[in-house]
Amino acid sequence: MSSYAILLLLANAAMLLLLPRRLAPLPLLVGACYMTLGSGIEVGPFHFMVIRILMAVGILRVIIRHERLAGEMNALDFLFVLWAVWAAISSFFHNDISAVLVNRLGLIYNACGLYFLLRIFCRSKDDVVSLCRLTAVLLVPLSLLMMIEKMSGHNLFFVLGGVPEISEIRDGRVRAQGPFASSILAGTVGAVCLPIMVSLWKQYGKTAVAGIVACFSMVFASTSSGPIMSTVFALGALFMWYWRHRMRLMRWLAVFGYVGLDLIMKAPAYYLLARIDLTGSSTGWHRAALIETAFKHLSEWWLAGTDYTRHWMDYGVLWSANHIDVTNHYLRMGLDGGLPLMLLFIAVLAKGFSFVGQCLQQGAKLSPEFRFLVWSLGASLFAHATTCISVSYFDQSVVFLYFSLAIIGSIWSDTVRQTKGQVRSGNKNAISTVGVPVHSC
């Protein structure tokens, strides 16, 4: 770890311990936006990158300050726990159990640590708005650094280690990656955060504009088709706000539309991915072929995953002799823990969408601005869900996936808590009215 990385880590750790609860997520987001995957320390078989170290500090803070989840655990929380349990159990079905178990423990630590820490730190509607504004402010300098990289071809984050100094150039275009492991993941962060920035427009116009410009800049600097498509899906989901009362119809139309495409196309409908090339350097065919070959070899991985996929395709990857390039987060879950882990991950996303809908139904007294913020979080989650078809999160960008889920979980718990409080208040009023003597009415 470089001296710059050490200083930034110590500063963020100190902030995480000292800041008030509503600002406690700030160091975690700084770690995700301004530290690289290569910055970390090795402890035996475990690799503690910066975000993992900050999570350990956050857990220490929670223990010291006796901070807890607001209200009871909800269905989304329990699904996360079930996902983590099967991720651990499935490791015993692999050949090198110890190595796989270490890998799964790291996966569980990342997911549950980030999710539950953000759930604990973000407890109310005001906390949610504050966290969204902090995100907007943090993305502005990051987007500027990525634009500098786009124009110069030099990544300024190389001083932290873990990323190359000279940016990747494909078909004559610089693909800026900033502190992230690839340009695709860097642009994806901008795309999935865009709906949240738009949601701040009415209340915090300047912050919203700064955040929107930052998100678009990150997508542009990445020069990747994936983030552009994620942006399209994010904006499309935002636009559906005007038809939010007809979402069941929209979902069925989407299903029938896909089935119709599958019937009229010679190849499966998911081969539309092969036709998407917005930058002239896309690898959409690989992503479509990956889905097809995964179905063909389903018997090899359906129960608890597999240790070998190299025979699935004619070409492999330089960094592994046993695997192909799995650019699909759903399939990544399947190869790690079989269909149970994949389906549990999908269930987590589905419950997140369900919570968004239920919050809008039950939160009738929420302000219009906050209702739109809730919808925007659902749009951000939808952008993540579609991105997972063509990208596997393998660096600190995954923080923003758990960010969306954690905030949705917190809003749901806060809405339920307020609803129960209103019911109790209504019952007390009813009891007091019943107890009043008739002659005094």
Contacts in CASP RR format, 6 or more apart in sequence:
PFRMAT RR
TARGET T0000
AUTHOR 0000-0000-0000
METHOD contacts of the structure
MODEL  1
MSSYAILLLLANAAMLLLLPRRLAPLPLLVGACYMTLGSGIEVGPFHFMV
IRILMAVGILRVIIRHERLAGEMNALDFLFVLWAVWAAISSFFHNDISAV
LVNRLGLIYNACGLYFLLRIFCRSKDDVVSLCRLTAVLLVPLSLLMMIEK
MSGHNLFFVLGGVPEISEIRDGRVRAQGPFASSILAGTVGAVCLPIMVSL
WKQYGKTAVAGIVACFSMVFASTSSGPIMSTVFALGALFMWYWRHRMRLM
RWLAVFGYVGLDLIMKAPAYYLLARIDLTGSSTGWHRAALIETAFKHLSE
WWLAGTDYTRHWMDYGVLWSANHIDVTNHYLRMGLDGGLPLMLLFIAVLA
KGFSFVGQCLQQGAKLSPEFRFLVWSLGASLFAHATTCISVSYFDQSVVF
LYFSLAIIGSIWSDTVRQTKGQVRSGNKNAISTVGVPVHSC
1 9 0 8 1.000
1 39 0 8 1.000
1 40 0 8 1.000
1 41 0 8 1.000
2 39 0 8 1.000
2 159 0 8 1.000
2 160 0 8 1.000
2 161 0 8 1.000
4 159 0 8 1.000
4 160 0 8 1.000
5 35 0 8 1.000
5 36 0 8 1.000
5 39 0 8 1.000
5 40 0 8 1.000
5 50 0 8 1.000
5 160 0 8 1.000
5 161 0 8 1.000
8 30 0 8 1.000
8 31 0 8 1.000
8 34 0 8 1.000
8 35 0 8 1.000
8 50 0 8 1.000
8 160 0 8 1.000
9 35 0 8 1.000
9 39 0 8 1.000
9 50 0 8 1.000
9 53 0 8 1.000
9 54 0 8 1.000
12 27 0 8 1.000
12 30 0 8 1.000
12 31 0 8 1.000
12 50 0 8 1.000
12 54 0 8 1.000
13 27 0 8 1.000
13 53 0 8 1.000
13 54 0 8 1.000
13 57 0 8 1.000
15 26 0 8 1.000
15 27 0 8 1.000
16 24 0 8 1.000
16 27 0 8 1.000
16 28 0 8 1.000
16 54 0 8 1.000
16 57 0 8 1.000
16 58 0 8 1.000
16 61 0 8 1.000
17 57 0 8 1.000
17 58 0 8 1.000
17 60 0 8 1.000
17 61 0 8 1.000
17 64 0 8 1.000
19 26 0 8 1.000
19 27 0 8 1.000
21 65 0 8 1.000
21 67 0 8 1.000
21 121 0 8 1.000
21 123 0 8 1.000
21 127 0 8 1.000
22 121 0 8 1.000
22 122 0 8 1.000
22 126 0 8 1.000
22 127 0 8 1.000
22 130 0 8 1.000
22 131 0 8 1.000
23 130 0 8 1.000
23 134 0 8 1.000
24 58 0 8 1.000
24 61 0 8 1.000
24 121 0 8 1.000
25 117 0 8 1.000
25 118 0 8 1.000
25 121 0 8 1.000
25 122 0 8 1.000
25 131 0 8 1.000
25 134 0 8 1.000
26 134 0 8 1.000
26 138 0 8 1.000
27 54 0 8 1.000
28 51 0 8 1.000
28 54 0 8 1.000
28 55 0 8 1.000
28 58 0 8 1.000
28 114 0 8 1.000
28 117 0 8 1.000
28 118 0 8 1.000
28 399 0 8 1.000
29 134 0 8 1.000
29 135 0 8 1.000
29 138 0 8 1.000
29 399 0 8 1.000
29 403 0 8 1.000
30 138 0 8 1.000
31 50 0 8 1.000
31 51 0 8 1.000
31 54 0 8 1.000
31 396 0 8 1.000
32 51 0 8 1.000
32 396 0 8 1.000
32 397 0 8 1.000
32 399 0 8 1.000
32 400 0 8 1.000
33 138 0 8 1.000
33 139 0 8 1.000
33 142 0 8 1.000
33 179 0 8 1.000
33 189 0 8 1.000
34 142 0 8 1.000
34 157 0 8 1.000
34 179 0 8 1.000
35 49 0 8 1.000
35 50 0 8 1.000
35 51 0 8 1.000
35 160 0 8 1.000
35 179 0 8 1.000
35 396 0 8 1.000
36 50 0 8 1.000
36 157 0 8 1.000
36 160 0 8 1.000
36 161 0 8 1.000
36 162 0 8 1.000
36 163 0 8 1.000
36 179 0 8 1.000
36 180 0 8 1.000
37 49 0 8 1.000
37 162 0 8 1.000
37 163 0 8 1.000
37 180 0 8 1.000
37 181 0 8 1.000
37 395 0 8 1.000
37 396 0 8 1.000
38 49 0 8 1.000
38 160 0 8 1.000
38 161 0 8 1.000
38 162 0 8 1.000
38 163 0 8 1.000
39 49 0 8 1.000
39 50 0 8 1.000
39 160 0 8 1.000
39 161 0 8 1.000
39 162 0 8 1.000
40 47 0 8 1.000
40 48 0 8 1.000
40 49 0 8 1.000
40 50 0 8 1.000
40 53 0 8 1.000
41 47 0 8 1.000
41 48 0 8 1.000
41 53 0 8 1.000
42 48 0 8 1.000
45 98 0 8 1.000
45 99 0 8 1.000
45 102 0 8 1.000
46 102 0 8 1.000
46 105 0 8 1.000
46 106 0 8 1.000
48 56 0 8 1.000
49 396 0 8 1.000
50 396 0 8 1.000
51 110 0 8 1.000
51 114 0 8 1.000
51 396 0 8 1.000
51 399 0 8 1.000
52 106 0 8 1.000
52 109 0 8 1.000
52 110 0 8 1.000
55 109 0 8 1.000
55 110 0 8 1.000
55 113 0 8 1.000
55 114 0 8 1.000
55 117 0 8 1.000
58 117 0 8 1.000
59 113 0 8 1.000
59 117 0 8 1.000
61 67 0 8 1.000
62 68 0 8 1.000
62 117 0 8 1.000
62 120 0 8 1.000
67 120 0 8 1.000
67 121 0 8 1.000
68 120 0 8 1.000
69 77 0 8 1.000
69 116 0 8 1.000
69 119 0 8 1.000
69 120 0 8 1.000
69 123 0 8 1.000
69 413 0 8 1.000
70 123 0 8 1.000
70 124 0 8 1.000
70 410 0 8 1.000
70 413 0 8 1.000
70 414 0 8 1.000
70 417 0 8 1.000
71 413 0 8 1.000
71 417 0 8 1.000
72 413 0 8 1.000
74 355 0 8 1.000
74 409 0 8 1.000
74 412 0 8 1.000
74 413 0 8 1.000
74 416 0 8 1.000
75 351 0 8 1.000
76 348 0 8 1.000
76 351 0 8 1.000
76 352 0 8 1.000
76 355 0 8 1.000
76 405 0 8 1.000
76 408 0 8 1.000
76 409 0 8 1.000
76 412 0 8 1.000
77 116 0 8 1.000
77 119 0 8 1.000
77 409 0 8 1.000
79 344 0 8 1.000
79 347 0 8 1.000
79 348 0 8 1.000
79 351 0 8 1.000
80 111 0 8 1.000
80 112 0 8 1.000
80 115 0 8 1.000
80 116 0 8 1.000
80 348 0 8 1.000
81 112 0 8 1.000
82 344 0 8 1.000
83 111 0 8 1.000
83 341 0 8 1.000
83 344 0 8 1.000
83 345 0 8 1.000
83 347 0 8 1.000
83 348 0 8 1.000
84 108 0 8 1.000
84 111 0 8 1.000
84 112 0 8 1.000
86 337 0 8 1.000
86 340 0 8 1.000
86 341 0 8 1.000
86 344 0 8 1.000
87 104 0 8 1.000
87 107 0 8 1.000
87 108 0 8 1.000
87 336 0 8 1.000
87 337 0 8 1.000
87 341 0 8 1.000
88 101 0 8 1.000
88 104 0 8 1.000
88 105 0 8 1.000
88 108 0 8 1.000
90 104 0 8 1.000
90 304 0 8 1.000
90 305 0 8 1.000
90 336 0 8 1.000
90 337 0 8 1.000
90 338 0 8 1.000
90 340 0 8 1.000
90 341 0 8 1.000
91 97 0 8 1.000
91 100 0 8 1.000
91 101 0 8 1.000
91 103 0 8 1.000
91 104 0 8 1.000
92 101 0 8 1.000
93 303 0 8 1.000
93 304 0 8 1.000
93 305 0 8 1.000
93 337 0 8 1.000
94 100 0 8 1.000
94 304 0 8 1.000
94 305 0 8 1.000
94 307 0 8 1.000
95 307 0 8 1.000
96 307 0 8 1.000
100 307 0 8 1.000
103 336 0 8 1.000
104 336 0 8 1.000
107 336 0 8 1.000
110 398 0 8 1.000
111 398 0 8 1.000
111 402 0 8 1.000
114 398 0 8 1.000
114 399 0 8 1.000
114 402 0 8 1.000
114 403 0 8 1.000
114 406 0 8 1.000
115 402 0 8 1.000
115 405 0 8 1.000
115 406 0 8 1.000
116 406 0 8 1.000
118 402 0 8 1.000
118 403 0 8 1.000
118 406 0 8 1.000
118 407 0 8 1.000
118 410 0 8 1.000
119 406 0 8 1.000
119 409 0 8 1.000
119 410 0 8 1.000
121 127 0 8 1.000
122 128 0 8 1.000
122 131 0 8 1.000
122 406 0 8 1.000
122 407 0 8 1.000
122 410 0 8 1.000
123 410 0 8 1.000
123 414 0 8 1.000
124 410 0 8 1.000
124 414 0 8 1.000
125 366 0 8 1.000
125 370 0 8 1.000
125 411 0 8 1.000
125 414 0 8 1.000
127 410 0 8 1.000
128 373 0 8 1.000
128 407 0 8 1.000
128 410 0 8 1.000
128 411 0 8 1.000
129 200 0 8 1.000
129 203 0 8 1.000
129 370 0 8 1.000
129 373 0 8 1.000
131 407 0 8 1.000
132 196 0 8 1.000
132 197 0 8 1.000
132 199 0 8 1.000
132 200 0 8 1.000
132 373 0 8 1.000
132 407 0 8 1.000
133 200 0 8 1.000
133 204 0 8 1.000
133 207 0 8 1.000
135 193 0 8 1.000
135 196 0 8 1.000
135 197 0 8 1.000
135 403 0 8 1.000
136 196 0 8 1.000
136 197 0 8 1.000
136 200 0 8 1.000
136 207 0 8 1.000
136 208 0 8 1.000
136 210 0 8 1.000
136 211 0 8 1.000
136 214 0 8 1.000
137 207 0 8 1.000
137 210 0 8 1.000
139 189 0 8 1.000
139 190 0 8 1.000
139 193 0 8 1.000
139 197 0 8 1.000
139 211 0 8 1.000
139 214 0 8 1.000
139 215 0 8 1.000
139 218 0 8 1.000
140 210 0 8 1.000
140 211 0 8 1.000
140 213 0 8 1.000
140 214 0 8 1.000
142 178 0 8 1.000
142 179 0 8 1.000
142 214 0 8 1.000
142 218 0 8 1.000
143 190 0 8 1.000
143 213 0 8 1.000
143 214 0 8 1.000
143 215 0 8 1.000
143 217 0 8 1.000
143 218 0 8 1.000
143 221 0 8 1.000
144 217 0 8 1.000
145 156 0 8 1.000
145 157 0 8 1.000
145 178 0 8 1.000
146 176 0 8 1.000
146 177 0 8 1.000
146 178 0 8 1.000
146 186 0 8 1.000
146 217 0 8 1.000
146 218 0 8 1.000
146 221 0 8 1.000
146 222 0 8 1.000
147 176 0 8 1.000
147 217 0 8 1.000
147 220 0 8 1.000
147 221 0 8 1.000
148 156 0 8 1.000
149 155 0 8 1.000
149 156 0 8 1.000
149 167 0 8 1.000
149 174 0 8 1.000
149 176 0 8 1.000
149 177 0 8 1.000
149 178 0 8 1.000
149 221 0 8 1.000
150 167 0 8 1.000
150 174 0 8 1.000
150 176 0 8 1.000
150 220 0 8 1.000
150 221 0 8 1.000
150 223 0 8 1.000
151 174 0 8 1.000
153 166 0 8 1.000
153 167 0 8 1.000
153 169 0 8 1.000
153 174 0 8 1.000
153 176 0 8 1.000
154 165 0 8 1.000
154 166 0 8 1.000
154 167 0 8 1.000
155 163 0 8 1.000
155 164 0 8 1.000
155 165 0 8 1.000
155 166 0 8 1.000
155 167 0 8 1.000
155 176 0 8 1.000
155 177 0 8 1.000
155 178 0 8 1.000
156 178 0 8 1.000
157 163 0 8 1.000
157 178 0 8 1.000
157 179 0 8 1.000
158 164 0 8 1.000
158 165 0 8 1.000
160 179 0 8 1.000
163 177 0 8 1.000
163 178 0 8 1.000
163 179 0 8 1.000
163 180 0 8 1.000
163 181 0 8 1.000
167 174 0 8 1.000
167 175 0 8 1.000
167 176 0 8 1.000
167 177 0 8 1.000
167 183 0 8 1.000
168 174 0 8 1.000
168 175 0 8 1.000
168 177 0 8 1.000
168 183 0 8 1.000
169 175 0 8 1.000
170 223 0 8 1.000
170 281 0 8 1.000
171 279 0 8 1.000
171 280 0 8 1.000
171 281 0 8 1.000
173 223 0 8 1.000
173 279 0 8 1.000
173 281 0 8 1.000
174 223 0 8 1.000
175 183 0 8 1.000
175 222 0 8 1.000
175 223 0 8 1.000
175 224 0 8 1.000
176 183 0 8 1.000
176 186 0 8 1.000
176 221 0 8 1.000
176 222 0 8 1.000
176 223 0 8 1.000
177 183 0 8 1.000
177 185 0 8 1.000
177 186 0 8 1.000
177 222 0 8 1.000
178 186 0 8 1.000
179 186 0 8 1.000
179 396 0 8 1.000
180 186 0 8 1.000
180 187 0 8 1.000
180 189 0 8 1.000
180 395 0 8 1.000
180 396 0 8 1.000
180 397 0 8 1.000
181 394 0 8 1.000
181 395 0 8 1.000
181 397 0 8 1.000
182 395 0 8 1.000
183 222 0 8 1.000
183 223 0 8 1.000
183 224 0 8 1.000
184 222 0 8 1.000
184 224 0 8 1.000
184 226 0 8 1.000
184 227 0 8 1.000
184 391 0 8 1.000
185 391 0 8 1.000
185 393 0 8 1.000
185 394 0 8 1.000
185 395 0 8 1.000
185 397 0 8 1.000
186 218 0 8 1.000
186 221 0 8 1.000
186 222 0 8 1.000
186 227 0 8 1.000
186 397 0 8 1.000
187 218 0 8 1.000
187 219 0 8 1.000
187 221 0 8 1.000
187 222 0 8 1.000
187 224 0 8 1.000
187 227 0 8 1.000
187 230 0 8 1.000
188 222 0 8 1.000
188 226 0 8 1.000
188 227 0 8 1.000
188 230 0 8 1.000
188 387 0 8 1.000
188 391 0 8 1.000
188 397 0 8 1.000
189 218 0 8 1.000
189 397 0 8 1.000
189 400 0 8 1.000
190 214 0 8 1.000
190 215 0 8 1.000
190 216 0 8 1.000
190 218 0 8 1.000
190 219 0 8 1.000
190 227 0 8 1.000
190 231 0 8 1.000
191 215 0 8 1.000
191 218 0 8 1.000
191 219 0 8 1.000
191 226 0 8 1.000
191 227 0 8 1.000
191 228 0 8 1.000
191 230 0 8 1.000
191 231 0 8 1.000
191 234 0 8 1.000
191 383 0 8 1.000
191 387 0 8 1.000
192 230 0 8 1.000
192 234 0 8 1.000
192 380 0 8 1.000
192 383 0 8 1.000
192 384 0 8 1.000
192 387 0 8 1.000
192 400 0 8 1.000
192 401 0 8 1.000
192 404 0 8 1.000
193 211 0 8 1.000
193 215 0 8 1.000
193 380 0 8 1.000
193 400 0 8 1.000
194 212 0 8 1.000
194 215 0 8 1.000
194 216 0 8 1.000
194 231 0 8 1.000
194 234 0 8 1.000
194 235 0 8 1.000
194 380 0 8 1.000
194 383 0 8 1.000
195 234 0 8 1.000
195 235 0 8 1.000
195 237 0 8 1.000
195 238 0 8 1.000
195 376 0 8 1.000
195 377 0 8 1.000
195 378 0 8 1.000
195 379 0 8 1.000
195 380 0 8 1.000
195 383 0 8 1.000
196 373 0 8 1.000
196 376 0 8 1.000
196 377 0 8 1.000
196 380 0 8 1.000
197 208 0 8 1.000
197 211 0 8 1.000
197 212 0 8 1.000
197 214 0 8 1.000
197 215 0 8 1.000
198 208 0 8 1.000
198 212 0 8 1.000
198 238 0 8 1.000
198 376 0 8 1.000
199 208 0 8 1.000
199 369 0 8 1.000
199 372 0 8 1.000
199 373 0 8 1.000
199 375 0 8 1.000
199 376 0 8 1.000
199 377 0 8 1.000
200 207 0 8 1.000
200 208 0 8 1.000
200 373 0 8 1.000
201 208 0 8 1.000
202 369 0 8 1.000
202 372 0 8 1.000
203 369 0 8 1.000
215 231 0 8 1.000
216 231 0 8 1.000
218 227 0 8 1.000
219 227 0 8 1.000
219 228 0 8 1.000
219 230 0 8 1.000
219 231 0 8 1.000
223 279 0 8 1.000
223 281 0 8 1.000
224 279 0 8 1.000
224 282 0 8 1.000
225 276 0 8 1.000
225 277 0 8 1.000
225 278 0 8 1.000
225 279 0 8 1.000
225 280 0 8 1.000
225 281 0 8 1.000
225 282 0 8 1.000
225 284 0 8 1.000
226 276 0 8 1.000
226 278 0 8 1.000
226 282 0 8 1.000
226 387 0 8 1.000
226 390 0 8 1.000
226 391 0 8 1.000
228 278 0 8 1.000
228 279 0 8 1.000
229 276 0 8 1.000
229 278 0 8 1.000
229 386 0 8 1.000
229 390 0 8 1.000
230 383 0 8 1.000
230 386 0 8 1.000
230 387 0 8 1.000
231 383 0 8 1.000
233 382 0 8 1.000
233 383 0 8 1.000
233 386 0 8 1.000
233 387 0 8 1.000
234 379 0 8 1.000
234 380 0 8 1.000
234 382 0 8 1.000
234 383 0 8 1.000
236 379 0 8 1.000
237 378 0 8 1.000
237 379 0 8 1.000
237 382 0 8 1.000
237 383 0 8 1.000
238 375 0 8 1.000
238 376 0 8 1.000
238 379 0 8 1.000
240 247 0 8 1.000
240 250 0 8 1.000
240 379 0 8 1.000
241 372 0 8 1.000
241 375 0 8 1.000
243 250 0 8 1.000
244 360 0 8 1.000
244 375 0 8 1.000
258 269 0 8 1.000
260 269 0 8 1.000
261 269 0 8 1.000
261 272 0 8 1.000
262 268 0 8 1.000
262 269 0 8 1.000
265 271 0 8 1.000
267 288 0 8 1.000
268 288 0 8 1.000
268 291 0 8 1.000
268 292 0 8 1.000
270 288 0 8 1.000
270 291 0 8 1.000
270 292 0 8 1.000
271 288 0 8 1.000
271 292 0 8 1.000
272 288 0 8 1.000
273 284 0 8 1.000
273 285 0 8 1.000
273 287 0 8 1.000
273 288 0 8 1.000
273 291 0 8 1.000
273 389 0 8 1.000
273 390 0 8 1.000
274 284 0 8 1.000
274 285 0 8 1.000
274 287 0 8 1.000
274 288 0 8 1.000
274 289 0 8 1.000
276 282 0 8 1.000
276 284 0 8 1.000
277 284 0 8 1.000
283 327 0 8 1.000
284 390 0 8 1.000
286 325 0 8 1.000
286 327 0 8 1.000
287 327 0 8 1.000
287 328 0 8 1.000
287 389 0 8 1.000
287 390 0 8 1.000
289 313 0 8 1.000
290 313 0 8 1.000
290 324 0 8 1.000
290 325 0 8 1.000
290 326 0 8 1.000
290 327 0 8 1.000
290 328 0 8 1.000
290 331 0 8 1.000
291 328 0 8 1.000
291 331 0 8 1.000
293 312 0 8 1.000
293 313 0 8 1.000
294 301 0 8 1.000
294 312 0 8 1.000
294 328 0 8 1.000
294 331 0 8 1.000
296 312 0 8 1.000
297 309 0 8 1.000
297 312 0 8 1.000
300 306 0 8 1.000
301 334 0 8 1.000
301 335 0 8 1.000
301 337 0 8 1.000
301 338 0 8 1.000
302 338 0 8 1.000
302 339 0 8 1.000
303 338 0 8 1.000
303 339 0 8 1.000
303 340 0 8 1.000
304 337 0 8 1.000
304 338 0 8 1.000
304 340 0 8 1.000
305 334 0 8 1.000
305 335 0 8 1.000
305 336 0 8 1.000
305 337 0 8 1.000
305 338 0 8 1.000
305 341 0 8 1.000
306 335 0 8 1.000
307 322 0 8 1.000
308 322 0 8 1.000
308 323 0 8 1.000
309 322 0 8 1.000
309 323 0 8 1.000
309 324 0 8 1.000
309 326 0 8 1.000
309 335 0 8 1.000
310 316 0 8 1.000
310 320 0 8 1.000
310 321 0 8 1.000
310 322 0 8 1.000
310 323 0 8 1.000
310 324 0 8 1.000
312 324 0 8 1.000
313 324 0 8 1.000
315 324 0 8 1.000
316 323 0 8 1.000
316 324 0 8 1.000
316 325 0 8 1.000
317 323 0 8 1.000
317 324 0 8 1.000
317 325 0 8 1.000
326 332 0 8 1.000
326 335 0 8 1.000
326 392 0 8 1.000
327 390 0 8 1.000
327 391 0 8 1.000
327 392 0 8 1.000
328 388 0 8 1.000
328 389 0 8 1.000
328 390 0 8 1.000
328 391 0 8 1.000
328 392 0 8 1.000
329 345 0 8 1.000
329 387 0 8 1.000
329 388 0 8 1.000
329 389 0 8 1.000
329 391 0 8 1.000
329 392 0 8 1.000
329 393 0 8 1.000
330 342 0 8 1.000
330 345 0 8 1.000
330 346 0 8 1.000
330 388 0 8 1.000
330 389 0 8 1.000
331 342 0 8 1.000
331 392 0 8 1.000
332 392 0 8 1.000
333 341 0 8 1.000
333 342 0 8 1.000
333 345 0 8 1.000
334 341 0 8 1.000
334 342 0 8 1.000
348 405 0 8 1.000
349 381 0 8 1.000
349 384 0 8 1.000
349 385 0 8 1.000
349 405 0 8 1.000
352 378 0 8 1.000
352 381 0 8 1.000
352 405 0 8 1.000
352 408 0 8 1.000
352 409 0 8 1.000
353 378 0 8 1.000
353 381 0 8 1.000
353 382 0 8 1.000
355 408 0 8 1.000
355 409 0 8 1.000
355 411 0 8 1.000
355 412 0 8 1.000
356 374 0 8 1.000
356 375 0 8 1.000
356 377 0 8 1.000
356 378 0 8 1.000
356 381 0 8 1.000
356 408 0 8 1.000
357 374 0 8 1.000
358 412 0 8 1.000
358 415 0 8 1.000
359 366 0 8 1.000
359 374 0 8 1.000
359 408 0 8 1.000
359 411 0 8 1.000
359 412 0 8 1.000
359 415 0 8 1.000
360 371 0 8 1.000
360 374 0 8 1.000
360 375 0 8 1.000
362 415 0 8 1.000
362 416 0 8 1.000
362 419 0 8 1.000
363 371 0 8 1.000
363 415 0 8 1.000
363 418 0 8 1.000
363 419 0 8 1.000
366 374 0 8 1.000
366 415 0 8 1.000
374 408 0 8 1.000
374 411 0 8 1.000
377 404 0 8 1.000
377 407 0 8 1.000
377 408 0 8 1.000
377 411 0 8 1.000
378 404 0 8 1.000
378 408 0 8 1.000
380 404 0 8 1.000
381 404 0 8 1.000
381 405 0 8 1.000
381 408 0 8 1.000
384 400 0 8 1.000
384 401 0 8 1.000
384 404 0 8 1.000
393 401 0 8 1.000
END
